[in-house]
Amino acid sequence: NTTVICGIKAELANPTVEAPGKGYIVPNVDLPPLCSSRFRPGPPGEQAQAASQFIADVIESSEVIQAEDLCIERGKLCWVLYCDLMCLDYDGNVLDACVIALLAALKNTQLPEVTVNTETCTPVVNLEKRHGLNIHKHPVGASFCVFDDSILLVDPTAEEESLLTSQLTVVTDEAARLCAVHKPGGTSLSGEKLQECISRATVRQKEIQKLIDKVIHSVKTSQ
């Protein structure tokens, strides 16, 4: 029953000196008290911070969006995409839900056309002309619960997570390329079990990508 919503906020900014031809993607995962009694009001907890870093690593390693595509004019103007992920209902396996919500939101994002006025050096935004983001890859996560290095359980609930001895998240793309492996402590995992998880994650990626494309297509058709 885990539910995650993702909103993309786009702002114009100046590229860094180190990367004058790149924009930025800034993800943030919020686990507020409304999604579960295990979370308390206040600054982001350890789990929310770890989830935000995980999403940032997935964006970079998978190249779902290349930072060069967000540059409008080299050294002068670029886009910053703030990807805010909020969990509305926490029932385990929040990382997979975050990756799916992020991918769906990015595929649905429309940016206005922007040019730089040569005389005033100011950006000119044309809200009438919009274009979608160039999605290079489609990363999808698959999380597994491990019980005593012998039993594997896919897509664990919050109750199942409380009983596990180890947890593993594998992110793959449509080319069966391994984008990220996240294992926050716990008992060790054999090479055979790890390979089994990667194989099952590859199958899951194809299923989830088809589902996302189907939903987005149906929404656009209804509009």
C-alpha positions as CSV (number, residue, x, y, z in Angstrom):
1,N,0.0,0.0,0.0
2,T,3.0,2.3,-0.2
3,T,2.1,5.5,-2.1
4,V,4.6,8.1,-3.3
5,I,3.9,11.3,-5.2
6,C,6.6,13.2,-7.1
7,G,6.5,16.8,-8.3
8,I,9.1,18.4,-10.6
9,K,9.8,22.1,-10.1
10,A,12.0,23.8,-12.7
11,E,14.0,27.0,-12.1
12,L,16.5,28.9,-14.2
13,A,20.0,29.2,-12.8
14,N,23.7,29.9,-13.7
15,P,25.8,26.8,-14.4
16,T,28.8,26.2,-12.2
17,V,32.3,27.1,-13.3
18,E,33.4,23.5,-13.1
19,A,30.5,22.3,-15.4
20,P,29.5,25.3,-17.6
21,G,27.6,23.0,-20.0
22,K,25.4,21.2,-17.4
23,G,22.3,21.8,-15.5
24,Y,21.3,20.3,-12.1
25,I,18.9,17.7,-10.8
26,V,18.1,17.9,-7.1
27,P,16.1,15.1,-5.6
28,N,14.5,15.2,-2.1
29,V,12.6,12.4,-0.4
30,D,10.2,13.4,2.4
31,L,8.8,10.9,4.9
32,P,6.4,13.0,6.9
33,P,4.4,11.8,10.0
34,L,1.2,11.6,7.9
35,C,2.6,8.5,6.0
36,S,3.4,6.5,9.2
37,S,3.5,6.8,12.9
38,R,7.2,5.7,12.8
39,F,8.2,9.2,11.5
40,R,8.3,12.3,13.7
41,P,7.9,16.0,12.8
42,G,11.2,18.0,12.3
43,P,14.2,17.8,10.1
44,P,14.6,14.8,7.7
45,G,15.4,11.6,9.5
46,E,18.2,9.2,8.7
47,Q,16.0,7.0,6.4
48,A,14.7,10.1,4.4
49,Q,18.3,11.3,3.9
50,A,19.5,7.9,2.8
51,A,16.6,7.6,0.4
52,S,17.4,11.1,-1.1
53,Q,21.0,10.1,-1.6
54,F,19.9,6.8,-3.1
55,I,17.7,8.6,-5.7
56,A,20.5,11.0,-6.5
57,D,22.9,8.1,-7.1
58,V,20.3,6.4,-9.4
59,I,19.8,9.6,-11.4
60,E,23.5,9.9,-11.9
61,S,24.5,6.3,-12.6
62,S,21.5,5.4,-14.8
63,E,21.8,8.7,-16.9
64,V,18.0,8.8,-17.0
65,I,18.5,12.5,-17.8
66,Q,21.9,13.8,-18.9
67,A,22.8,17.1,-17.2
68,E,24.0,18.5,-20.6
69,D,20.4,18.4,-21.8
70,L,19.4,20.9,-19.1
71,C,21.9,23.5,-20.4
72,I,20.3,26.4,-22.3
73,E,23.4,28.5,-23.0
74,R,26.8,27.3,-22.0
75,G,28.3,29.1,-19.1
76,K,25.2,31.5,-18.8
77,L,21.9,29.7,-18.3
78,C,20.6,26.2,-17.3
79,W,17.7,24.5,-15.8
80,V,17.5,23.2,-12.2
81,L,15.0,20.4,-11.7
82,Y,13.9,20.0,-8.1
83,C,12.4,16.5,-7.8
84,D,10.3,16.4,-4.6
85,L,9.2,13.0,-3.6
86,M,6.7,12.7,-0.7
87,C,5.4,9.5,0.8
88,L,1.7,9.6,1.5
89,D,1.4,6.1,2.8
90,Y,4.4,4.1,4.1
91,D,3.9,0.3,3.9
92,G,7.5,-0.8,3.1
93,N,9.7,-0.7,0.1
94,V,9.7,3.0,-0.3
95,L,12.8,3.1,-2.5
96,D,11.1,1.2,-5.4
97,A,8.0,3.4,-5.2
98,C,10.3,6.5,-5.3
99,V,12.1,5.4,-8.4
100,I,8.8,4.6,-10.2
101,A,7.3,8.0,-9.2
102,L,10.4,9.9,-10.3
103,L,10.6,8.2,-13.7
104,A,6.9,8.8,-14.3
105,A,7.1,12.4,-13.3
106,L,10.2,13.1,-15.5
107,K,8.5,11.5,-18.5
108,N,5.5,13.8,-17.9
109,T,7.5,17.0,-17.4
110,Q,7.1,19.8,-20.0
111,L,9.6,22.7,-20.0
112,P,9.0,26.0,-21.7
113,E,11.2,27.2,-24.5
114,V,13.9,29.6,-23.2
115,T,16.3,31.9,-25.1
116,V,18.8,34.5,-23.9
117,N,18.3,38.1,-25.1
118,T,21.6,39.1,-26.7
119,E,21.2,42.8,-25.8
120,T,20.1,42.6,-22.2
121,C,21.5,39.1,-21.5
122,T,18.3,38.2,-19.7
123,P,16.3,34.9,-20.3
124,V,13.1,35.1,-22.4
125,V,10.6,32.4,-21.5
126,N,8.0,31.3,-24.0
127,L,5.2,29.5,-22.1
128,E,3.4,28.7,-25.4
129,K,6.1,26.4,-26.6
130,R,6.9,23.5,-24.4
131,H,8.9,20.3,-24.9
132,G,9.4,17.1,-22.9
133,L,12.6,16.0,-21.3
134,N,14.9,13.6,-23.2
135,I,14.6,10.4,-21.2
136,H,17.8,8.4,-22.0
137,K,17.2,5.4,-19.8
138,H,14.3,3.9,-17.8
139,P,15.7,2.7,-14.4
140,V,13.4,0.6,-12.2
141,G,14.2,-0.7,-8.7
142,A,13.5,-4.1,-7.3
143,S,13.8,-4.6,-3.5
144,F,14.3,-7.9,-1.8
145,C,14.0,-9.1,1.8
146,V,16.5,-11.7,2.9
147,F,15.8,-14.0,5.8
148,D,18.8,-15.9,7.1
149,D,20.5,-16.0,3.7
150,S,18.1,-18.6,2.4
151,I,14.7,-17.0,1.8
152,L,14.2,-14.2,-0.7
153,L,11.0,-12.1,-0.7
154,V,10.3,-9.4,-3.4
155,D,8.6,-6.1,-2.7
156,P,8.4,-6.4,1.1
157,T,5.7,-4.7,3.2
158,A,6.5,-2.7,6.4
159,E,5.8,-5.7,8.5
160,E,8.0,-8.0,6.5
161,E,10.8,-5.4,6.6
162,S,10.6,-5.4,10.4
163,L,11.5,-9.2,10.4
164,L,14.2,-9.3,7.8
165,T,17.9,-10.0,8.4
166,S,19.1,-8.1,5.3
167,Q,17.6,-5.9,2.6
168,L,18.8,-5.4,-1.0
169,T,17.6,-3.0,-3.8
170,V,18.7,-3.6,-7.3
171,V,18.2,-0.9,-10.1
172,T,18.4,-1.9,-13.7
173,D,17.4,-0.3,-17.0
174,E,15.8,-1.6,-20.3
175,A,19.2,-2.8,-21.6
176,A,19.5,-5.0,-18.5
177,R,22.3,-2.8,-17.4
178,L,23.0,-2.6,-13.6
179,C,22.5,1.0,-12.5
180,A,22.7,0.7,-8.7
181,V,22.9,-1.9,-5.9
182,H,21.9,-0.7,-2.4
183,K,22.4,-2.9,0.6
184,P,22.2,-1.1,3.9
185,G,24.0,-3.5,6.3
186,G,22.5,-6.7,7.5
187,T,23.7,-10.3,7.0
188,S,25.9,-11.2,4.0
189,L,24.5,-12.4,0.7
190,S,26.0,-15.1,-1.5
191,G,27.0,-14.5,-5.1
192,E,24.3,-16.9,-6.3
193,K,21.6,-15.1,-4.4
194,L,22.8,-11.7,-5.6
195,Q,22.7,-12.9,-9.2
196,E,19.2,-14.2,-8.7
197,C,18.1,-10.8,-7.4
198,I,19.7,-9.1,-10.5
199,S,17.9,-11.5,-12.8
200,R,14.6,-11.0,-11.2
201,A,15.1,-7.2,-11.1
202,T,15.7,-7.3,-14.9
203,V,12.3,-9.0,-15.5
204,R,10.6,-6.5,-13.2
205,Q,12.1,-3.6,-15.0
206,K,10.3,-4.6,-18.3
207,E,7.0,-5.0,-16.5
208,I,7.1,-1.7,-14.7
209,Q,8.3,0.3,-17.8
210,K,5.4,-1.1,-19.8
211,L,3.0,-0.1,-17.0
212,I,4.3,3.4,-16.7
213,D,4.1,4.0,-20.5
214,K,0.6,2.6,-20.6
215,V,-0.6,4.9,-17.8
216,I,1.1,8.0,-19.2
217,H,-0.3,7.2,-22.7
218,S,-3.9,6.8,-21.3
219,V,-3.6,10.1,-19.4
220,K,-2.4,12.0,-22.5
221,T,-5.1,10.4,-24.6
222,S,-7.8,11.4,-22.1
223,Q,-6.6,15.0,-22.2
